[in-house]
């Protein structure tokens, strides 16, 4: 390695010659670089003392070496990233060209069919009078009927069905058998999940996806066949028979069960044939279809508590991609028998958008997630491997689905009600259920709990976006949860036998969210919730303990059409073992009008809805009405409790009362979050004692001008409403916090809410110190007195955390005191410049 110097001496910087490091010197420097890419001056001097071979090099020269080494590393990573992007764009271009060819064929077919229809219309009278036409039609139908060989349960008959399924699937995946339209909100591009389309005018519901994944075709097929691992609604897939084919493929007979998403509908099952084969061009195909009596194939009798649904030819076309990875086409086409559910729920079973979100896109997300894990570090949050975290997410989701469905073959039985049927109580005393819990305590004694109770209910919600409500429930647990019940549930899995107390003891000290992992598109989060300072009994009131919950959040993106929002959690022991017993409880909110949803990202009881108040009324309410009027969704609640058999009646009464109190809290919160409610109760938007939004905006801008000597907003902005609107849409994240011992946020503009991933309602429970890491908190403690005394401070760039635990980088930050009309300090305002998610 050559380094520049000025006087010809090794390590000197005084002339224009070069110094070459010896291999030993480079090895020593590289070793330190891998330990610490950016060593301090003290560490560099220490390196010179520890390595005699570096003694002839000046510390400044070593500093230059590390700068160059970091630059080369950055260039290498950037070159690697650009190469990956280029490969992805090349494959995406190929995919788009194929899609364009398919659309051109579809246009040609539509033009041809339109011409045939016109000719048929013009000659309709002649055609009905000419018997030869009818004969020709009948003969054509007879020829079409006899072109397929006989189909039965024999290997030859199953192969005939399989080949027909393959042809129909390919005509949907790459042909024009189904008219596909782009799914709302999904635009193809290098960073998109893929090209997502839904059917238009075909029987049943259908969705299609094309995408790129960084996995080989055989690995892709293996993952997709394991449907329960990525499709949370899939209860089981049983392979009942496997037949090899002469062309090297396989035919499988499958029985599949899907959970019901709510307590108001029965579960679905499928009797399927799956055909795996390799095409002449090397593409791998996995296609499926339901077997029906009309096909003379093998049959499966109906199963109690399940509605037999039909899967029309569907599957996966997987082609190897140049440079590695695969191009995949996914088609899901089903008839979910919507007649079997209440009319209010039928949109769930008649919406291709819902099918795309729950099934088609879930498959692509799973593939992208695993591909990312393969290319990155094998250890993530809390030292867990990605596969272990996925297993925990799957256990939470599966346990919640089991509770919602309450299948009798798993040991669930219904208890009698108390005269009201709003809450259903189920009890499970089967050894399999308790064995799955593996309840035991740190002292080595087994649990005396010998049964599990579930209280569940469903309710209809109107005029509230599911993601907004779910985010509130996640960030404001104390608004609906009872701390004594959380403590009781936690005691079952971490300490000795605990009897349920009848009264609430203590309350939440604070709620700390500890992120574990998230999926590629951040549509699903796994986290640990630490509820600090909860007394588990009256005797423990002076020594409250922390309660830990493992929590799964999904569907937090309000812009995603048809997305189901879930908040599922289970108490865990502080040791947090991979095989920790889990009793999942939680909420599921499913939009019923997915085609009409057009909610804004942060529509809630916030200042955004106040920006356009005037003669025209509330803008949020107007937009909402224009988007389709009433927004409906169904919420399903299920809570599980382990208990001793002799306490069954007492625990059932407690659980029934608890779920009813949660329903009441949810209804109150949903009403407050409703845009129509906020429009008619504008005075409730800001807490008591705070200035009106236009006044606060004016104070922020005036104080910034006083302390910084420049304008915060562009010149020409006049009037309180105009200042507020300009501040709200400012590109930098601007947020205010209170002047208290523990500062909490009181206001943020749209960029600030996006950066913190919260709403103004939830913002008021977020403390300033929680968004900074340890280094940021130390810097804040150092600079805070300067802000109070001098009135402002400029902070260097760094990393902070959103409310969901995502790291956010910012180039620099400015903090200043906000003065009111009497020139007294009202709050502290922060502005984060050029922020982005890491």
C-alpha positions in Angstrom: 0.0 0.0 0.0 1.3 3.5 -0.9 0.8 6.6 1.1 1.7 10.2 0.2 4.4 12.0 2.2 6.4 15.2 1.9 10.0 14.6 2.9 10.7 11.0 1.9 10.7 9.7 5.4 8.3 6.8 6.3 5.2 8.2 7.8 6.1 11.9 7.1 3.6 14.2 5.4 6.1 16.9 4.3 6.9 16.1 0.6 5.2 14.7 -2.4 6.7 11.2 -2.3 4.9 7.9 -1.4 5.6 5.5 1.5 4.8 1.9 1.0 3.5 -0.1 4.0 5.0 -3.5 4.6 2.6 -6.5 4.6 3.1 -6.8 8.3 2.1 -3.2 8.8 -1.0 -3.5 6.6 -2.0 -6.7 8.5 -1.7 -4.9 11.9 -3.8 -2.0 10.6 -6.4 -4.2 9.0 -6.7 -6.1 12.3 -7.4 -2.9 14.2 -9.8 -1.7 11.4 -12.0 -4.8 11.8 -12.1 -4.3 15.6 -12.7 -0.5 15.3 -13.1 1.2 11.9 -12.9 4.7 13.4 -10.3 4.6 16.3 -9.7 7.7 18.4 -6.4 9.4 18.6 -5.7 7.7 21.9 -6.4 4.3 20.4 -4.1 5.1 17.4 -1.3 6.1 19.7 -1.9 2.9 21.7 -1.6 0.9 18.5 1.8 2.4 17.7 3.0 1.5 21.2 1.6 -2.1 21.0 2.9 -2.7 17.4 6.7 -1.9 17.1 6.4 -2.4 13.3 4.3 0.8 13.2 6.7 2.9 15.3 8.1 4.7 12.2 4.7 5.9 11.2 3.3 9.1 12.6 -0.2 9.1 14.2 -1.5 11.5 11.6 -0.4 9.2 8.8 -2.3 6.3 10.5 -5.3 8.6 10.7 -5.1 9.1 7.0 -4.8 5.4 6.4 -8.0 4.7 8.3 -9.8 7.5 6.4 -8.7 6.0 3.1 -9.7 2.5 4.3 -13.2 3.6 5.3 -13.5 5.3 2.0 -12.6 2.2 0.1 -15.0 0.1 2.2 -17.7 2.6 1.5 -16.9 2.5 -2.2 -16.9 -1.3 -2.2 -20.3 -1.5 -0.5 -21.7 1.1 -2.9 -20.4 -0.8 -5.9 -21.8 -4.0 -4.6 -25.2 -2.3 -3.9 -25.2 -0.8 -7.4 -24.5 -4.1 -9.0 -27.3 -5.7 -7.1 -29.7 -2.9 -8.1 -28.6 -3.2 -11.7 -29.3 -7.0 -11.6 -32.6 -6.3 -10.1 -33.5 -3.6 -12.6 -32.5 -5.9 -15.4 -34.7 -8.7 -14.1 -37.5 -6.2 -13.4 -37.2 -4.9 -17.0 -37.6 -8.4 -18.3 -40.6 -9.0 -16.1 -42.2 -5.7 -17.2 -41.6 -6.6 -20.9 -43.3 -9.9 -20.4 -46.1 -8.2 -18.6 -46.4 -5.8 -21.5 -46.5 -8.6 -24.0 -49.3 -10.3 -22.0 -51.3 -7.1 -21.9 -50.9 -6.7 -25.6 -52.2 -10.2 -26.1 -55.1 -9.4 -23.8 -55.9 -6.3 -25.8 -55.8 -8.3 -29.0 -58.1 -10.9 -27.6 -60.5 -8.3 -26.4 -60.5 -6.6 -29.8 -61.2 -10.0 -31.5 -63.9 -10.9 -29.0 -65.5 -7.5 -29.6 -65.5 -8.1 -33.3 -67.0 -11.6 -32.9 -69.7 -10.2 -30.6 -70.6 -7.5 -33.1 -70.9 -10.1 -35.9 -72.9 -12.4 -33.7 -75.3 -9.5 -32.8 -75.7 -8.6 -36.5 -76.4 -12.2 -37.5 -78.4 -13.2 -34.5 -81.6 -13.6 -36.4 -80.1 -15.6 -39.2 -78.2 -17.8 -36.7 -81.4 -18.7 -34.8 -83.2 -19.7 -38.0 -80.4 -21.7 -39.6 -80.4 -25.3 -38.1 -76.9 -25.9 -39.4 -75.5 -23.3 -37.0 -76.9 -25.2 -34.1 -75.6 -28.4 -35.4 -72.1 -26.8 -35.8 -72.3 -25.5 -32.2 -73.4 -28.9 -30.8 -70.7 -30.7 -32.7 -68.1 -28.3 -31.5 -69.2 -28.9 -27.9 -69.1 -32.6 -28.4 -65.6 -32.4 -29.8 -64.5 -30.2 -26.8 -66.1 -32.7 -24.4 -64.2 -35.6 -25.9 -60.8 -34.0 -26.2 -59.9 -34.8 -22.6 -59.1 -38.4 -21.7 -61.3 -40.0 -19.0 -60.4 -38.8 -15.4 -60.7 -41.0 -12.3 -58.7 -41.8 -9.1 -56.2 -43.9 -11.0 -52.6 -42.5 -11.6 -53.5 -41.9 -15.3 -56.7 -40.1 -14.3 -54.9 -37.9 -11.7 -52.2 -37.1 -14.2 -54.9 -36.0 -16.6 -56.3 -33.6 -14.0 -52.8 -32.4 -13.1 -51.9 -31.6 -16.7 -55.2 -29.7 -17.2 -54.5 -27.8 -13.9 -51.0 -26.9 -15.2 -52.4 -25.6 -18.5 -55.1 -23.5 -16.8 -52.7 -22.1 -14.2 -50.1 -21.0 -16.9 -52.9 -19.3 -18.9 -53.7 -17.3 -15.7 -50.0 -16.6 -14.7 -48.7 -15.6 -18.2 -51.7 -15.6 -20.5 -55.1 -13.9 -20.8 -57.4 -16.4 -19.1 -58.2 -13.9 -16.4 -58.5 -10.1 -16.8 -56.1 -8.7 -14.3 -56.1 -5.1 -13.1 -53.4 -3.4 -11.0 -54.1 -3.6 -7.3 -54.8 -0.1 -5.8 -51.8 1.4 -4.1 -49.3 -1.0 -5.6 -46.8 0.5 -8.1 -44.0 -1.6 -9.6 -40.4 -0.5 -9.2 -37.0 -1.6 -7.9 -38.0 -1.2 -4.3 -41.5 -2.6 -4.5 -42.6 -6.0 -3.4 -43.6 -6.8 -7.0 -46.3 -6.4 -9.6 -49.6 -7.1 -7.8 -52.9 -7.5 -9.7 -56.4 -8.6 -8.8 -59.1 -10.2 -11.0 -61.9 -8.3 -12.7 -65.1 -10.1 -13.6 -64.1 -13.7 -13.0 -65.8 -16.3 -10.7 -64.6 -16.3 -7.1 -61.7 -14.1 -6.0 -58.3 -14.1 -7.6 -54.9 -12.3 -7.2 -51.7 -12.4 -9.1 -48.1 -11.3 -8.2 -44.8 -11.2 -10.1 -41.6 -10.5 -8.3 -37.9 -11.1 -7.8 -36.5 -13.0 -4.9 -32.8 -13.7 -4.0 -33.3 -17.5 -3.6 -32.9 -20.4 -6.0 -36.0 -21.9 -7.6 -35.9 -25.2 -5.6 -35.6 -23.3 -2.3 -38.5 -21.1 -3.3 -40.7 -24.1 -4.1 -39.8 -25.7 -0.8 -40.7 -22.6 1.2 -44.0 -22.0 -0.7 -45.1 -25.6 -0.3 -44.8 -25.2 3.5 -47.9 -23.0 3.6 -48.4 -23.0 7.4 -44.9 -21.4 7.9 -45.9 -18.2 6.1 -49.7 -18.1 5.8 -50.9 -17.4 9.3 -54.5 -18.4 8.5 -53.4 -21.9 7.5 -54.1 -24.3 10.3 -52.7 -27.5 8.7 -51.8 -29.1 5.4 -51.8 -32.9 5.4 -50.2 -34.8 2.5 -52.3 -37.9 2.1 -50.7 -39.4 -1.0 -47.7 -38.8 -3.2 -47.5 -40.2 -6.8 -44.4 -39.8 -9.0 -45.0 -39.0 -12.7 -43.1 -40.2 -15.8 -41.8 -36.7 -16.5 -40.0 -36.5 -13.1 -42.8 -34.5 -11.4 -45.0 -35.4 -8.4 -48.7 -35.4 -7.7 -49.8 -34.9 -4.2 -53.3 -35.2 -2.6 -53.7 -32.6 0.2 -56.2 -31.8 2.8 -55.9 -28.2 4.0 -57.6 -26.3 6.8 -57.8 -22.5 7.1 -58.7 -20.7 10.4 -61.7 -18.4 10.5 -60.5 -14.8 11.0 -63.4 -14.0 13.4 -65.8 -15.7 15.8 -68.7 -14.8 13.5 -67.7 -17.2 10.6 -66.9 -20.9 10.3 -63.5 -22.1 9.2 -62.7 -23.3 5.6 -61.1 -26.5 4.3 -59.9 -27.7 0.9 -59.4 -31.1 -0.8 -56.6 -30.5 -3.2 -54.4 -32.0 -5.9 -50.9 -30.4 -6.1 -48.7 -31.0 -9.2 -45.0 -30.2 -9.2 -43.1 -30.4 -12.5 -40.3 -28.8 -14.6 -41.1 -27.1 -17.9 -39.0 -27.4 -21.0 -37.3 -24.1 -20.4 -36.2 -25.1 -16.9 -38.9 -23.3 -15.0 -40.3 -25.0 -11.9 -44.1 -25.1 -11.5 -46.2 -25.9 -8.5 -49.9 -25.8 -9.3 -53.0 -26.8 -7.2 -56.7 -27.2 -7.6 -59.6 -28.6 -5.7 -60.9 -32.1 -6.5 -64.6 -32.2 -7.0 -67.1 -35.1 -7.6 -67.6 -33.8 -11.2 -64.0 -34.8 -12.0 -64.5 -38.4 -10.9 -61.4 -38.2 -8.8 -60.8 -39.2 -5.2 -63.2 -37.6 -2.8 -63.0 -36.4 0.8 -66.1 -36.4 3.0 -67.1 -33.1 4.7 -65.5 -32.3 8.1 -67.6 -31.0 11.0 -67.3 -27.3 11.7 -65.6 -26.6 8.3 -67.1 -25.2 5.1 -65.6 -26.9 2.0 -64.2 -24.1 -0.2 -62.9 -24.5 -3.7 -59.4 -23.6 -5.1 -59.5 -23.0 -8.8 -56.3 -23.7 -10.7 -53.6 -21.7 -8.8 -49.9 -22.0 -8.1 -46.4 -20.8 -8.6 -44.2 -20.4 -11.7 -40.6 -20.1 -10.7 -37.9 -19.3 -13.2 -34.1 -19.0 -12.5 -32.8 -15.4 -12.9 -29.5 -14.4 -14.5 -27.0 -13.6 -11.8 -28.8 -15.7 -9.2 -32.3 -15.7 -7.6 -35.6 -16.3 -9.1 -38.5 -14.6 -11.0 -41.7 -15.8 -9.5 -45.3 -15.6 -10.7 -48.0 -16.4 -8.1 -51.7 -17.0 -8.8 -54.3 -17.5 -6.0 -57.8 -18.2 -7.2 -60.5 -19.4 -4.8 -64.2 -19.6 -4.2 -64.6 -19.1 -0.5 -68.4 -19.8 -0.3 -69.5 -16.4 0.9 -73.1 -17.6 1.3 -72.0 -19.4 4.6 -71.2 -16.2 6.5 -73.4 -13.3 7.8 -74.0 -10.7 5.1 -72.0 -8.1 6.9 -68.9 -10.3 6.6 -69.3 -11.3 2.9 -67.0 -8.5 1.6 -64.1 -10.5 3.3 -64.9 -13.5 1.2 -65.7 -11.6 -2.0 -62.7 -9.3 -2.2 -59.7 -10.1 -4.4 -57.9 -7.3 -2.6 -58.2 -9.1 0.8 -57.0 -12.4 -0.9 -54.0 -10.5 -2.3 -53.0 -9.0 1.0 -53.5 -12.1 3.2 -52.2 -14.8 0.8 -50.4 -13.7 -2.4 -48.4 -10.8 -0.9 -47.7 -12.8 2.3 -45.9 -15.5 0.1 -43.7 -12.8 -1.5 -42.9 -11.2 1.8 -41.9 -14.5 3.3 -39.5 -15.2 0.4 -38.0 -11.6 0.6 -37.6 -11.9 4.3 -35.7 -15.2 4.2 -33.6 -13.9 1.3 -32.6 -10.9 3.3 -31.8 -13.1 6.3 -29.5 -15.3 4.2 -27.6 -12.2 2.9 -27.2 -10.6 6.3 -26.1 -11.5 9.8 -27.5 -14.6 11.3 -28.3 -13.1 14.7 -30.8 -10.3 15.4 -32.6 -8.9 18.4 -31.7 -10.2 21.8 -29.2 -12.7 20.3 -32.0 -14.6 18.5 -31.6 -16.2 15.1 -34.2 -15.0 12.5 -35.7 -18.5 12.3 -36.3 -18.5 16.1 -38.0 -15.1 16.0 -40.2 -16.2 13.1 -41.1 -19.3 15.1 -42.2 -17.1 18.0 -44.3 -14.9 15.7 -45.9 -18.0 14.3 -46.6 -19.4 17.7 -48.3 -16.2 18.8 -50.4 -16.0 15.6 -51.3 -19.7 15.7 -52.2 -19.6 19.4 -54.5 -16.6 18.9 -56.2 -18.3 15.9 -56.7 -21.4 18.0 -58.4 -19.3 20.7 -60.6 -17.5 18.2 -61.7 -20.7 16.5 -61.9 -23.0 19.5 -61.9 -26.3 17.7 -63.4 -29.3 19.6 -60.7 -31.6 18.2 -58.2 -29.6 20.3 -60.2 -30.0 23.5 -62.2 -26.7 23.6 -65.7 -26.8 25.0 -68.2 -23.9 25.5 -69.3 -22.9 29.0 -72.8 -21.7 29.6 -73.4 -18.0 29.5 -74.7 -15.6 32.2 -77.8 -14.7 30.3 -76.0 -12.6 27.7 -74.3 -13.9 24.6 -71.9 -11.0 23.9 -68.9 -12.9 25.3 -68.2 -16.6 24.7 -66.3 -18.6 27.3 -64.4 -21.7 26.3 -62.4 -24.1 28.5 -59.7 -26.5 27.5 -58.5 -29.2 29.9 -56.8 -31.5 27.3 -53.3 -32.8 28.2 -52.1 -31.7 24.7 -53.0 -28.1 25.4 -51.3 -28.0 28.8 -48.3 -29.9 27.4 -47.9 -27.3 24.7 -47.8 -24.7 27.4 -45.0 -26.5 29.3 -45.9 -24.5 32.4 -43.1 -24.7 35.0 -41.4 -22.4 37.4 -37.9 -21.3 38.2 -38.0 -23.1 41.5 -38.5 -26.4 39.7 -42.0 -27.1 40.8 -44.6 -27.8 38.2 -47.6 -25.5 37.7 -50.8 -26.4 39.5 -52.8 -24.8 36.7 -54.6 -27.6 34.9 -56.8 -25.8 32.4 -57.0 -22.9 30.0 -59.9 -20.6 29.7 -60.6 -18.3 26.7 -63.0 -15.3 26.6 -63.7 -14.1 23.1 -66.1 -11.7 21.4 -66.5 -9.8 18.1 -67.9 -6.3 17.5 -68.6 -4.1 14.5 -66.8 -0.8 14.3 -67.6 2.2 12.1 -65.8 5.3 11.0 -62.4 4.5 12.4 -59.3 3.2 10.4 -58.2 -0.1 11.8 -54.5 0.9 11.9 -55.2 4.0 13.8 -57.2 2.2 16.5 -54.6 -0.6 16.7 -51.8 1.9 17.1 -53.7 3.6 19.9 -54.2 0.2 21.7 -50.5 -0.6 21.3 -49.2 2.8 22.6 -51.9 3.3 25.3 -52.2 0.0 27.0 -53.2 1.6 30.3 -56.3 3.0 28.6 -57.9 -0.5 28.3 -55.8 -3.1 30.2 -56.1 -4.0 33.9 -52.6 -4.2 35.5 -53.7 -6.8 38.0 -54.9 -9.1 35.3 -51.6 -8.6 33.4 -49.8 -9.4 36.7 -51.9 -12.5 37.2 -51.2 -13.8 33.7 -47.5 -13.1 34.1 -47.4 -14.9 37.4 -48.6 -18.1 35.8 -45.5 -18.4 33.7 -42.8 -17.0 35.9 -43.4 -17.5 39.7 -45.2 -19.9 42.0 -48.9 -20.6 42.1 -50.9 -17.3 42.1 -54.6 -16.9 43.0 -56.5 -14.2 41.2 -57.2 -11.1 43.2 -60.6 -9.5 42.9 -59.6 -5.9 42.9 -57.2 -3.9 40.9 -53.9 -3.3 42.6 -51.6 -0.4 41.7 -51.2 0.7 38.1 -48.8 1.0 35.2 -45.6 2.8 36.1 -44.6 3.1 32.4 -44.6 1.0 29.2 -41.3 0.3 27.5 -41.2 -1.1 24.0 -38.1 -3.2 23.2 -38.0 -4.1 19.5 -36.9 -7.6 18.5 -37.4 -7.9 14.8 -39.5 -6.6 11.8 -40.1 -7.9 8.4 -38.7 -6.4 5.2 -41.5 -4.0 4.5 -42.0 -3.3 8.2 -45.6 -4.5 8.0 -45.0 -6.8 11.0 -43.2 -6.2 14.3 -42.1 -8.5 17.0 -41.3 -6.8 20.3 -41.1 -7.2 24.0 -43.3 -4.9 26.2 -41.9 -4.1 29.6 -44.7 -2.9 32.0 -42.7 -1.3 34.9 -43.8 -1.2 38.5 -46.9 -3.5 38.7 -47.9 -4.9 42.0 -48.9 -8.5 41.7 -50.8 -8.6 45.0 -51.6 -6.3 47.9 -48.6 -7.7 49.8 -46.4 -6.6 46.9 -47.7 -3.1 46.6 -44.5 -1.7 48.2 -42.3 -3.8 45.9 -43.9 -3.7 42.4 -42.4 -6.0 39.8 -41.9 -5.7 36.0 -44.2 -7.6 33.7 -42.9 -8.7 30.3 -45.1 -9.4 27.2 -44.0 -10.8 23.9 -46.1 -8.8 21.3 -46.8 -9.1 17.6 -48.0 -6.1 15.7 -49.1 -6.1 12.0 -51.2 -4.0 9.7 -50.0 -0.7 11.0 -49.8 0.9 7.5 -53.0 2.9 7.0 -52.3 3.2 3.3 -52.4 -0.5 2.6 -55.8 -1.4 1.2 -57.6 -4.4 2.7 -54.9 -5.0 5.4 -55.9 -6.8 8.6 -54.5 -5.1 11.7 -53.5 -7.4 14.6 -52.1 -6.9 18.1 -51.3 -10.2 19.7 -49.4 -10.6 23.0 -48.5 -13.2 25.6 -46.8 -12.9 29.1 -43.3 -14.3 29.2 -40.7 -14.9 31.8 -37.8 -12.4 32.0 -35.5 -15.2 30.8 -37.4 -15.3 27.5 -36.5 -18.8 26.4 -37.3 -20.0 22.9 -39.6 -22.6 24.3 -41.3 -20.2 26.7 -44.9 -21.0 27.4 -47.3 -18.8 25.5 -50.9 -18.0 26.1 -51.7 -15.5 23.3 -54.4 -12.9 23.7 -55.2 -9.8 21.7 -57.1 -8.0 19.0 -57.8 -8.4 15.3 -59.4 -5.7 13.2 -60.5 -6.5 9.7 -61.8 -3.8 7.3 -65.0 -4.7 5.6 -65.0 -2.0 3.0 -61.5 -2.4 1.6 -62.5 -1.1 -1.8 -63.7 2.1 -0.3 -60.9 2.8 2.1 -58.8 5.9 1.4 -57.6 7.1 4.7 -54.7 9.4 5.2 -51.6 8.2 7.1 -52.3 10.0 10.4 -56.0 10.8 10.4 -57.0 10.8 14.0 -57.7 13.4 16.7 -54.8 15.6 15.6 -54.0 19.0 14.3 -54.0 17.7 10.7 -57.8 17.7 10.8 -57.7 21.3 12.0 -55.7 22.7 9.1 -58.7 23.4 6.9 -61.4 24.5 9.4 -63.4 27.4 8.2 -66.6 28.0 6.2 -65.9 24.8 4.2 -66.0 22.7 7.4 -63.6 20.0 8.4 -61.3 18.8 5.6 -60.7 15.4 7.1 -64.4 14.8 7.4 -65.0 16.0 3.8 -62.2 13.7 2.4 -63.6 10.9 4.4 -67.1 11.3 3.0 -65.7 11.6 -0.5 -63.8 8.3 0.0 -67.0 6.3 0.3 -68.9 7.3 3.4 -69.1 4.9 6.3 -66.0 2.8 7.0 -66.8 -0.5 8.6 -64.6 -3.1 10.3 -65.0 -6.1 12.5 -62.9 -6.4 15.7 -62.3 -9.8 17.3 -61.0 -10.0 20.9 -59.7 -13.1 22.5 -58.0 -13.5 25.9 -56.6 -16.7 27.4 -56.0 -17.5 31.1 -54.4 -20.6 32.7 -56.2 -21.5 36.0 -56.8 -24.2 38.6 -59.9 -26.3 37.9 -61.6 -25.5 41.2 -61.5 -21.8 40.3 -63.2 -22.2 36.9 -66.4 -20.3 37.7 -64.5 -17.5 39.4 -62.0 -17.1 36.5 -64.8 -17.3 34.0 -66.7 -14.5 35.7 -63.6 -12.4 35.9 -62.7 -13.1 32.2 -66.3 -12.3 31.0 -66.3 -9.0 33.0 -62.8 -8.1 31.8 -63.6 -8.6 28.1 -66.7 -6.5 28.5 -64.7 -3.7 30.0 -62.3 -3.9 27.1 -65.1 -3.7 24.6 -66.4 -0.6 26.4 -63.0 1.0 26.3 -62.5 0.2 22.7 -65.9 1.7 21.8 -65.0 4.8 23.7 -61.6 5.1 21.9 -63.1 4.3 18.5 -65.6 7.1 19.0 -62.9 9.5 19.9 -60.8 8.5 16.9 -63.7 8.8 14.5 -63.3 11.6 12.0 -67.0 12.5 12.2 -66.6 12.8 16.0 -63.6 15.0 15.7 -65.3 17.2 13.2 -68.2 17.9 15.6 -66.0 18.1 18.7 -63.2 20.4 17.5 -62.7 21.7 21.0 -61.4 18.3 22.1 -58.5 18.3 19.8 -56.0 19.9 22.1 -55.5 19.2 25.8 -56.6 21.7 28.4 -54.1 24.4 29.2 -52.4 24.3 25.8 -52.6 27.1 23.2 -54.6 26.8 20.0 -52.7 25.3 17.1 -52.3 28.6 15.1 -51.0 30.4 18.2 -48.5 27.7 19.0 -47.3 27.7 15.4 -46.8 31.5 15.6 -44.8 31.2 18.9 -42.6 28.6 17.4 -41.7 30.7 14.3 -41.2 34.0 16.3 -39.0 32.3 18.9 -36.9 30.7 16.1 -36.4 34.2 14.5 -35.4 35.7 17.9 -32.8 33.1 18.8 -31.4 32.1 15.4 -31.7 35.4 13.5 -33.4 33.9 10.5 -36.9 32.9 9.5 -38.0 29.4 10.0 -40.6 29.6 7.2 -40.5 31.2 3.8 -41.2 34.9 3.7 -44.8 35.8 2.7 -46.4 33.4 5.2 -48.9 35.5 7.1 -51.9 34.8 9.3 -52.2 32.1 12.0 -53.9 29.5 9.8 -51.3 30.0 7.0 -48.4 29.7 9.4 -49.8 26.5 10.9 -50.4 24.9 7.5 -46.9 25.8 6.3 -45.3 24.6 9.5 -47.4 21.4 9.4 -46.0 20.6 5.9 -42.4 21.6 6.6 -40.0 19.0 5.2 -38.0 18.8 8.4 -39.3 17.1 11.5 -40.4 19.8 14.0 -41.7 18.8 17.5 -42.2 20.4 20.9 -41.8 19.0 24.3 -42.9 20.3 27.7 -40.6 22.0 30.3 -40.9 19.3 32.9 -38.4 17.1 34.8 -39.3 14.4 32.4 -40.1 16.2 29.1 -43.0 14.7 27.0 -43.9 15.7 23.5 -46.9 18.0 23.0 -46.8 18.7 19.3 -45.2 17.6 16.1 -45.7 18.4 12.4 -46.5 15.8 9.8 -42.8 15.1 9.2 -42.3 14.7 13.0 -45.1 12.3 13.2 -43.8 10.3 10.3 -40.3 10.2 11.9 -41.6 9.1 15.3 -44.2 6.7 13.6 -47.0 7.9 15.8 -50.0 10.3 16.0 -50.6 13.4 18.0 -52.8 11.5 20.4 -50.1 8.9 21.1 -47.4 11.6 20.9 -48.4 13.0 24.3 -47.3 9.8 26.0 -43.9 9.8 24.4 -41.0 11.2 26.5 -38.1 13.0 25.0 -35.5 10.6 26.4 -37.1 7.6 24.9 -36.3 8.6 21.3 -32.6 8.9 22.0 -30.0 6.2 22.4 -27.5 6.3 25.3 -25.1 8.6 23.5 -28.0 10.9 22.4 -29.3 11.1 26.0 -25.8 12.1 27.3 -25.6 14.8 24.6 -29.0 16.0 25.5 -28.2 16.2 29.2 -25.1 18.3 28.3 -26.9 20.6 26.0 -30.2 21.1 27.9 -28.8 23.6 30.3 -27.5 25.7 27.4 -31.0 25.6 25.8 -32.5 26.9 29.0 -29.9 29.6 29.6 -28.9 30.7 26.1 -32.2 29.9 24.5 -31.0 27.6 21.7 -28.5 24.9 20.9 -27.2 23.1 17.7 -26.8 19.4 18.0 -24.6 17.2 15.8 -26.1 14.5 13.7 -26.8 11.1 15.2 -29.3 8.3 15.6 -32.7 8.4 17.4 -35.5 5.9 17.7 -39.1 6.0 16.5 -42.0 4.9 18.8 -41.8 1.5 17.1 -38.1 1.2 17.8 -36.8 1.8 14.3 -33.5 3.7 14.1 -33.7 7.1 12.5 -30.6 9.1 11.3 -30.5 12.9 11.1 -27.9 15.2 9.7 -28.2 17.8 12.5 -30.8 19.1 15.0 -31.6 22.5 16.4 -33.4 23.2 19.7 -34.8 26.5 20.9 -37.1 27.8 23.6 -40.6 28.7 22.6 -41.7 31.9 24.2 -45.3 32.9 24.7 -46.9 36.4 24.5 -45.5 37.3 27.9 -42.0 36.1 26.8 -42.1 33.2 29.3 -40.8 29.8 28.2 -43.7 27.7 27.1 -41.9 24.6 25.7 -38.8 23.5 23.9 -38.9 22.9 20.1 -36.6 20.5 18.2 -36.0 20.5 14.5 -34.4 17.4 12.9 -32.9 18.1 9.5 -32.6 15.6 6.7 -33.8 12.6 8.7 -34.3 9.1 7.3 -34.9 5.6 8.5 -31.7 3.5 8.7 
